[in-house]
């Protein structure tokens, strides 16, 4: 029946671990009663969920085997450009919440939420000016949150609506939490030559034998890359690294321009979040005018090799980001992008040197796919969250998760589920001039890499007379059971 590392959403611990209970005969982590590993709330069996292959081909499950159930809850706090991390104990950390200076935290599977924020940070009085980004190091459980800084971001006296245009970014701060999002330490680089679109990622260092500097006091390297020196236009993409768990940062190097940069036009806003494999190699995706690329670095971002991704659409200076990456615990890379209103994925099993034929992986029957975000966990475990609609002319869209446990297989099985009633959609991309907008959404696997949560934006109505849209954070998951197969033989 394809039993997995979760039982009705509960995280399964290894036999012999201390402080365990039993659920259906499986040992469960002691923290399950008070963390996200508890059975998720807000589940609705009437929301559509389907099993399918690539290309939108639906699959009928064998008798006695069940589809997952979609679950979602509101954070109750206003939000904008959202990301989500899962701390080491399973706590959900959703960014941003209420203001761009705070996040929402849930330790009971989304049933209730409280605010969390650093004691020391440069505040902002505006929405949509700092590109907040939260991630978790799945190897350690530590959470990292970043946002851009700037000279007038805390000036509430500026006229309404002027913050987006006047709050120029210059510098960044990175906050880290070693206690599952309860308290935060601050690394202040508010005078660094970086602008906006900062992205944080974390992973092991290259082996010491390569001569790469090694972390001290924390096992992994923390990276932050951002436009440099000017927000939006760059024209460069500058990366920093931390070798002490996010306490201090030094310049790693430029992702663009570099000596290995091909003769192409690669706007800094077309770069996206990097990933790190088990040998410390980093990979960053970018859409350029003539090709989409993965930038590969074996020396902690000091130098890069640019590898084209066949089949991925090219970008233009005004297209924004499209290509995105995830990496699983077996070092399989997953690239996703949208084209013609649909969602595609390609897989590399050889460190980005070659890629599989692109697969259309969106839920059967949907179109207008918007703002997809991808994450990976245990080998083969991949999930994508996005907005879409079954009506090509629809103005409002539904949030979806598409998830697989054998995504690296020749013919993977996917489960796709709506996180809201499609008859009552939750999102309309009204454009960058409206506030708050959502340039991106996010999602994350837990530490074992088997349980995915999505963090998106729910709009509570159309824009008011001033263009403002009331929102709330919206967090969802697919609840799998022991009778949900991880794979089904090709029919």
C-alpha positions as CSV (number, residue, x, y, z in Angstrom):
1,X,0.0,0.0,0.0
2,X,3.0,2.3,-0.2
3,X,3.3,3.1,3.5
4,X,5.2,6.3,4.0
5,X,7.0,8.3,6.7
6,X,3.7,9.8,7.9
7,X,0.5,8.4,9.4
8,X,-2.4,10.7,8.9
9,X,0.1,13.6,8.9
10,X,2.0,12.3,11.9
11,X,5.8,12.2,11.6
12,X,7.1,8.6,12.1
13,X,10.3,8.3,14.2
14,X,12.8,5.5,14.1
15,X,12.1,2.5,16.4
16,X,14.1,3.0,19.6
17,X,13.8,6.8,19.7
18,X,13.0,8.1,23.1
19,X,9.6,9.5,24.2
20,X,7.5,7.8,21.6
21,X,3.9,7.0,21.4
22,X,2.2,4.6,19.0
23,X,-0.3,5.4,16.2
24,X,-1.6,2.4,14.3
25,X,1.4,0.5,15.6
26,X,3.9,3.0,14.3
27,X,6.2,5.0,16.7
28,X,5.5,8.7,16.6
29,X,7.7,11.6,17.7
30,X,7.0,12.9,21.2
31,X,6.6,16.4,19.8
32,X,3.8,15.3,17.5
33,X,1.1,16.4,19.9
34,X,2.2,20.0,19.9
35,X,3.7,20.6,16.4
36,X,2.9,20.7,12.8
37,X,3.3,16.9,12.8
38,X,-0.1,16.7,14.5
39,X,-2.9,15.8,12.1
40,X,-3.6,19.0,10.1
41,X,-6.8,21.0,10.7
42,X,-9.1,22.5,8.1
43,X,-9.3,19.3,6.0
44,X,-12.2,19.1,3.5
45,X,-12.9,15.9,1.6
46,X,-15.1,17.8,-0.9
47,X,-12.1,19.8,-2.3
48,X,-11.0,18.0,-5.5
49,X,-7.9,15.7,-5.3
50,X,-6.8,13.5,-8.1
51,X,-4.0,11.0,-8.9
52,X,-2.4,11.5,-12.3
53,X,0.6,11.0,-14.5
54,X,2.5,13.7,-16.4
55,X,0.4,15.3,-19.1
56,X,-2.7,15.4,-17.0
57,X,-3.5,11.7,-17.4
58,X,-5.7,10.7,-14.5
59,X,-4.9,7.4,-12.7
60,X,-7.5,5.2,-11.0
61,X,-6.1,3.9,-7.7
62,X,-6.4,0.2,-6.9
63,X,-9.4,-0.9,-4.8
64,X,-8.9,0.0,-1.1
65,X,-6.3,2.6,-1.6
66,X,-7.3,6.2,-0.9
67,X,-6.5,9.7,-2.3
68,X,-5.1,12.2,0.1
69,X,-7.3,14.9,1.5
70,X,-6.7,18.6,1.1
71,X,-6.4,20.8,4.2
72,X,-5.9,24.5,4.6
73,X,-6.2,27.2,7.3
74,X,-5.9,31.0,7.4
75,X,-3.2,32.5,9.6
76,X,-5.6,35.5,10.4
77,X,-2.8,38.0,9.7
78,X,-2.5,40.2,6.6
79,X,0.3,39.1,4.2
80,X,1.9,39.8,0.8
81,X,4.9,38.1,-0.8
82,X,4.8,34.8,1.1
83,X,7.3,32.1,2.0
84,X,7.0,29.2,4.5
85,X,9.5,27.2,6.6
86,X,9.1,24.2,8.8
87,X,11.3,24.3,11.9
88,X,13.1,21.3,13.4
89,X,10.2,20.5,15.8
90,X,7.7,20.9,13.0
91,X,6.5,24.4,13.8
92,X,5.2,26.3,10.8
93,X,6.8,29.7,10.2
94,X,4.9,31.9,7.7
95,X,6.3,35.1,6.3
96,X,5.2,37.9,6.4
97,X,2.3,38.4,8.9
98,X,0.6,41.6,9.9
99,X,3.6,43.7,8.8
100,X,6.8,43.0,6.9
101,X,8.6,43.1,10.3
102,X,6.9,39.9,11.6
103,X,5.9,36.4,10.8
104,X,3.2,34.0,12.0
105,X,4.0,30.8,13.9
106,X,1.9,27.7,14.5
107,X,2.9,24.7,16.6
108,X,-0.4,22.8,16.2
109,X,-0.7,22.1,12.5
110,X,-2.2,25.5,11.6
111,X,-5.0,25.4,14.2
112,X,-3.8,28.6,15.8
113,X,-1.2,31.3,15.0
114,X,0.9,33.8,17.0
115,X,3.3,36.5,15.8
116,X,7.1,36.1,16.0
117,X,9.8,38.6,15.1
118,X,13.4,39.6,15.8
119,X,14.1,41.8,18.8
120,X,16.6,43.7,16.6
121,X,15.7,44.6,13.1
122,X,15.3,47.6,10.8
123,X,11.6,48.1,10.5
124,X,9.6,49.1,7.5
125,X,6.3,51.0,7.5
126,X,5.4,49.8,4.0
127,X,4.2,46.6,2.3
128,X,6.0,45.0,-0.6
129,X,9.3,46.7,-0.3
130,X,11.6,44.2,1.4
131,X,11.0,40.8,-0.3
132,X,11.0,38.9,3.0
133,X,12.2,35.3,2.6
134,X,12.1,32.5,5.2
135,X,13.8,29.1,4.9
136,X,14.7,26.2,7.2
137,X,17.8,24.1,7.2
138,X,16.3,20.6,7.1
139,X,19.5,19.1,8.4
140,X,19.5,21.1,11.6
141,X,16.1,22.6,12.0
142,X,17.5,26.2,12.2
143,X,15.3,28.8,10.5
144,X,16.6,31.8,8.6
145,X,14.6,34.9,7.6
146,X,15.9,37.9,5.6
147,X,14.7,41.1,4.2
148,X,16.1,44.1,2.4
149,X,16.9,47.3,4.3
150,X,16.9,50.9,3.2
151,X,17.2,54.5,4.3
152,X,13.5,55.5,4.3
153,X,11.7,52.2,4.9
154,X,10.7,53.2,8.4
155,X,9.4,56.7,7.4
156,X,5.6,56.5,8.0
157,X,5.3,60.2,7.3
158,X,5.7,59.7,3.6
159,X,2.5,60.2,1.5
160,X,0.3,57.2,1.0
161,X,1.4,54.9,-1.8
162,X,4.9,56.5,-2.1
163,X,6.7,53.8,-0.1
164,X,6.9,51.4,-3.0
165,X,8.6,54.1,-5.1
166,X,10.7,55.9,-2.5
167,X,11.8,53.2,-0.1
168,X,14.9,52.3,-2.0
169,X,16.6,49.1,-0.9
170,X,20.3,49.2,0.2
171,X,21.5,46.4,2.3
172,X,20.0,43.4,4.1
173,X,19.5,41.8,7.5
174,X,19.4,38.0,8.1
175,X,17.7,36.6,11.2
176,X,18.2,33.1,12.5
177,X,16.3,31.1,15.1
178,X,17.7,27.9,16.8
179,X,14.6,27.4,18.9
180,X,12.0,26.8,16.3
181,X,11.0,30.4,15.6
182,X,10.6,31.5,19.2
183,X,13.5,34.0,19.3
184,X,15.8,35.4,16.7
185,X,19.4,36.6,16.3
186,X,20.2,39.4,13.9
187,X,23.0,39.8,11.3
188,X,22.9,43.4,10.3
189,X,24.3,44.3,6.8
190,X,22.1,47.3,6.2
191,X,24.9,49.1,4.4
192,X,25.8,46.2,2.1
193,X,25.9,47.0,-1.7
194,X,22.7,44.9,-2.3
195,X,19.2,45.9,-3.4
196,X,16.0,43.8,-3.3
197,X,15.1,40.3,-4.5
198,X,17.3,38.7,-1.8
199,X,17.1,34.9,-1.5
200,X,18.4,32.7,1.3
201,X,19.5,29.1,0.9
202,X,21.6,26.8,3.0
203,X,23.5,23.5,2.7
204,X,26.7,21.6,3.5
205,X,30.1,23.0,2.6
206,X,32.3,21.5,0.0
207,X,34.7,18.9,1.4
208,X,37.7,20.4,3.3
209,X,40.0,18.5,0.9
210,X,38.9,21.0,-1.8
211,X,40.4,23.9,0.1
212,X,37.0,25.5,0.6
213,X,36.6,27.4,3.9
214,X,34.7,25.3,6.4
215,X,31.9,26.4,8.8
216,X,32.7,26.8,12.5
217,X,30.2,26.2,15.2
218,X,27.5,25.3,12.7
219,X,27.7,22.5,10.1
220,X,26.3,24.2,7.0
221,X,26.9,27.3,4.9
222,X,24.2,30.0,4.7
223,X,24.0,32.0,1.5
224,X,22.2,35.2,0.6
225,X,22.0,36.5,-2.9
226,X,20.5,39.9,-4.0
227,X,20.5,42.4,-6.8
228,X,23.5,44.7,-6.6
229,X,24.0,47.5,-6.2
230,X,20.5,48.9,-7.1
231,X,17.2,47.3,-6.5
232,X,15.3,45.9,-9.5
233,X,17.9,47.0,-12.1
234,X,21.1,45.6,-10.4
235,X,22.8,45.2,-12.9
236,X,24.6,42.6,-10.9
237,X,23.7,39.6,-8.6
238,X,25.9,39.6,-5.5
239,X,26.0,36.6,-3.1
240,X,27.2,36.5,0.5
241,X,27.9,33.5,2.7
242,X,28.0,32.8,6.4
243,X,30.2,30.1,8.0
244,X,28.9,30.6,11.5
245,X,25.2,29.8,11.2
246,X,24.1,33.2,10.1
247,X,25.8,35.3,12.7
248,X,28.1,37.0,10.2
249,X,28.4,37.2,6.4
250,X,31.2,37.8,3.9
251,X,31.0,38.4,0.2
252,X,31.1,35.1,-1.7
253,X,31.2,36.5,-5.2
254,X,29.0,37.7,-8.1
255,X,26.6,35.2,-9.6
256,X,26.3,37.8,-12.5
257,X,28.2,39.2,-14.1
258,X,31.0,36.7,-13.9
259,X,33.8,35.6,-16.2
260,X,31.8,32.5,-17.1
261,X,28.7,34.5,-17.8
262,X,27.6,33.7,-21.4
263,X,26.9,36.5,-23.9
264,X,23.3,36.9,-22.9
265,X,21.0,39.4,-21.2
266,X,20.2,38.2,-17.6
267,X,18.3,40.7,-15.6
268,X,19.0,40.3,-11.8
269,X,15.2,40.0,-11.1
270,X,15.3,36.8,-13.3
271,X,17.5,34.9,-10.8
272,X,15.8,32.7,-8.2
273,X,16.5,30.8,-5.0
274,X,19.6,28.5,-5.0
275,X,19.9,25.0,-3.7
276,X,22.9,23.0,-2.3
277,X,23.7,19.3,-2.8
278,X,25.3,17.0,-0.3
279,X,28.8,17.7,-1.6
280,X,28.4,21.5,-1.1
281,X,27.8,22.4,-4.8
282,X,25.4,25.2,-5.2
283,X,22.9,25.7,-8.1
284,X,21.0,28.9,-9.0
285,X,18.4,29.2,-11.7
286,X,18.1,32.2,-14.1
287,X,16.1,33.1,-17.2
288,X,18.1,35.0,-19.8
289,X,17.1,36.5,-23.1
290,X,18.5,33.6,-25.1
291,X,18.3,30.7,-22.7
292,X,17.5,29.5,-19.2
293,X,20.5,28.4,-17.1
294,X,21.5,26.7,-13.9
295,X,24.6,28.4,-12.4
296,X,26.8,25.7,-10.7
297,X,29.4,26.6,-8.1
298,X,31.8,24.2,-6.4
299,X,33.6,26.8,-4.3
300,X,30.9,28.4,-2.2
301,X,29.9,31.0,-4.8
302,X,33.3,32.3,-5.8
303,X,33.0,31.1,-9.4
304,X,30.2,29.6,-11.6
305,X,29.6,27.4,-14.6
306,X,26.5,28.2,-16.6
307,X,24.5,25.2,-17.9
308,X,21.5,25.7,-20.2
309,X,18.3,23.9,-19.3
310,X,16.8,22.4,-22.6
311,X,13.1,23.0,-23.0
312,X,12.9,25.8,-20.4
313,X,11.5,29.1,-21.9
314,X,13.8,32.0,-22.3
315,X,13.3,35.2,-20.4
316,X,13.4,38.9,-21.3
317,X,14.4,41.9,-19.3
318,X,10.7,42.4,-18.3
319,X,9.5,38.9,-18.0
320,X,10.5,38.3,-14.3
321,X,11.5,34.9,-12.9
322,X,10.2,31.6,-14.3
323,X,12.8,28.8,-13.8
324,X,12.9,27.5,-10.2
325,X,14.9,24.7,-8.6
326,X,14.6,22.1,-5.8
327,X,16.9,19.3,-4.8
328,X,16.1,16.1,-2.9
329,X,18.2,14.1,-0.4
330,X,19.5,11.9,-3.2
331,X,20.9,15.0,-5.1
332,X,18.2,14.8,-7.8
333,X,17.5,18.3,-9.2
334,X,14.0,19.4,-10.2
335,X,13.5,22.4,-12.4
336,X,10.0,23.9,-12.9
337,X,8.6,26.6,-15.1
338,X,5.3,27.8,-16.7
339,X,4.6,28.0,-20.4
340,X,1.3,28.6,-22.2
341,X,-0.6,28.6,-18.9
342,X,0.7,25.1,-17.8
343,X,3.3,23.9,-15.4
344,X,6.4,21.9,-16.5
345,X,9.1,19.9,-14.7
346,X,12.4,18.5,-15.7
347,X,14.7,16.3,-13.7
348,X,18.5,16.0,-13.6
349,X,20.3,13.1,-11.9
350,X,23.8,14.2,-12.9
351,X,24.3,17.5,-11.1
352,X,22.6,19.6,-13.8
353,X,24.7,18.3,-16.7
354,X,21.7,16.8,-18.4
355,X,17.9,17.0,-18.0
356,X,14.9,14.8,-18.7
357,X,12.3,15.6,-21.3
358,X,10.0,18.2,-19.7
359,X,6.8,16.9,-18.2
360,X,3.5,18.8,-17.8
361,X,2.7,18.2,-14.2
362,X,-0.2,20.6,-13.3
363,X,-3.4,19.2,-12.0
364,X,-5.5,17.7,-14.8
365,X,-7.8,20.3,-16.4
366,X,-6.3,23.5,-15.0
367,X,-4.7,26.4,-16.8
368,X,-3.5,29.9,-16.1
369,X,-0.9,28.5,-13.7
370,X,0.6,31.4,-11.7
371,X,3.4,31.9,-9.2
372,X,4.5,28.2,-8.8
373,X,7.0,27.4,-6.0
374,X,8.8,24.0,-5.7
375,X,10.4,22.1,-2.8
376,X,11.9,18.7,-2.4
377,X,12.7,16.5,0.5
378,X,13.4,12.7,0.9
379,X,14.5,11.0,-2.4
380,X,11.8,11.4,-5.0
381,X,9.6,13.6,-2.8
382,X,8.7,16.8,-4.7
383,X,5.8,19.3,-4.2
384,X,4.7,22.4,-6.1
385,X,2.2,25.0,-4.9
386,X,0.6,27.4,-7.4
387,X,-2.5,29.2,-8.4
388,X,-4.6,28.0,-11.3
389,X,-8.1,27.7,-12.7
390,X,-10.1,25.2,-14.7
391,X,-11.7,28.1,-16.6
392,X,-9.3,29.8,-19.0
393,X,-11.3,33.0,-18.8
394,X,-11.6,33.1,-15.0
395,X,-10.4,36.3,-13.2
396,X,-9.9,34.5,-9.9
397,X,-7.8,31.5,-9.2
398,X,-7.6,28.5,-6.7
399,X,-4.5,27.4,-4.8
400,X,-3.2,23.9,-5.6
401,X,-0.6,21.5,-4.5
402,X,0.9,18.9,-6.8
403,X,3.0,16.3,-5.0
404,X,4.9,13.1,-5.8
405,X,6.9,10.6,-3.9
406,X,8.6,9.1,-6.9
407,X,9.3,12.2,-9.0
408,X,12.6,10.9,-10.2
409,X,11.0,7.7,-11.6
410,X,10.5,7.3,-15.4
411,X,6.7,7.7,-15.0
412,X,6.1,9.4,-11.6
413,X,2.7,9.4,-9.9
414,X,1.4,12.8,-8.9
415,X,-1.4,13.8,-6.5
416,X,-2.9,17.2,-7.1
417,X,-5.4,18.9,-4.8
418,X,-7.2,22.2,-4.4
419,X,-6.6,24.0,-1.2
420,X,-9.9,25.8,-1.4
421,X,-13.3,25.3,-3.0
422,X,-12.7,26.0,-6.7
423,X,-16.2,27.6,-6.8
424,X,-14.8,30.1,-4.2
425,X,-11.4,31.1,-5.6
426,X,-8.9,33.1,-3.4
427,X,-6.4,34.9,-5.6
428,X,-6.3,37.4,-8.5
429,X,-3.0,38.8,-9.7
430,X,-4.1,42.4,-9.9
431,X,-0.7,43.7,-10.9
432,X,2.4,45.1,-9.4
433,X,1.0,48.5,-8.7
434,X,-1.6,47.2,-6.3
435,X,-1.0,46.7,-2.6
436,X,-0.3,44.2,-1.2
437,X,0.8,42.2,-4.2
438,X,2.3,38.7,-4.3
439,X,5.4,38.4,-6.5
440,X,6.0,34.9,-5.0
441,X,4.6,32.2,-2.7
442,X,6.3,29.3,-1.1
443,X,6.3,25.9,0.5
444,X,8.6,23.5,2.4
445,X,9.1,19.9,3.5
446,X,9.7,19.0,7.1
447,X,13.0,17.7,8.4
448,X,12.3,14.0,7.4
449,X,11.4,15.3,4.0
450,X,8.1,13.6,3.7
451,X,5.5,16.2,4.7
452,X,4.9,19.3,2.6
453,X,3.1,22.5,3.5
454,X,2.3,25.4,1.2
455,X,2.1,29.1,2.2
456,X,0.1,31.3,-0.2
457,X,-2.0,34.4,-0.1
458,X,-5.8,34.5,0.2
459,X,-7.4,37.8,-0.9
460,X,-10.4,38.8,1.0
461,X,-12.0,40.9,-1.6
462,X,-11.3,43.1,-4.7
463,X,-9.1,46.3,-4.4
464,X,-10.7,49.2,-2.5
465,X,-10.9,52.7,-3.9
466,X,-7.2,53.2,-3.0
467,X,-6.1,50.0,-4.7
468,X,-5.5,48.1,-1.4
469,X,-6.5,44.5,-1.2
470,X,-7.3,42.9,2.2
471,X,-5.4,39.6,2.6
472,X,-4.7,36.8,5.0
473,X,-1.9,34.2,5.1
474,X,-3.2,30.8,3.8
475,X,-1.4,27.6,4.7
476,X,-2.3,24.1,3.3
477,X,-1.2,20.5,2.9
478,X,-2.3,17.2,1.4
479,X,-3.1,14.8,4.2
480,X,-1.9,11.3,3.2
481,X,-3.0,8.1,4.9
482,X,-1.4,4.6,5.0
483,X,-3.7,3.5,2.2
484,X,-2.4,6.2,-0.2
485,X,0.1,4.5,-2.6
486,X,3.4,6.2,-3.2
487,X,3.5,4.6,-6.6
488,X,1.1,2.8,-8.9
489,X,2.2,0.5,-11.8
490,X,1.8,2.0,-15.2
491,X,-1.6,1.2,-16.6
